Amino acid sequence: MISQFFKEDNGNFSSIRLINLLVIFTTCFVWIFSVVTKGDWQPSVELCGLIVTLVGMKIYQKKFEE
């Protein structure tokens, strides 16, 4: 079931989906850790830029899939 999530429509595995999933899990972990230890979370501009860039890469790459 999880391997199907990482497959594109043409059957090839997608490394961008794997990277996006890792970034999402890492962001959630840092968010929860910061809230538990400090009481609040102030995301950095770099982190927000990374998330937007990765989502943009996936959207841009989708045009070239067949």
Buried (B, 14 or more C-beta within 10 A) or exposed (E): EEEEEBEBEEEEEBEBBEBBEEBEEEBEEBEEEBEEEEEEBEEEEEBEEBBEEBBEEBEEEEEEEE
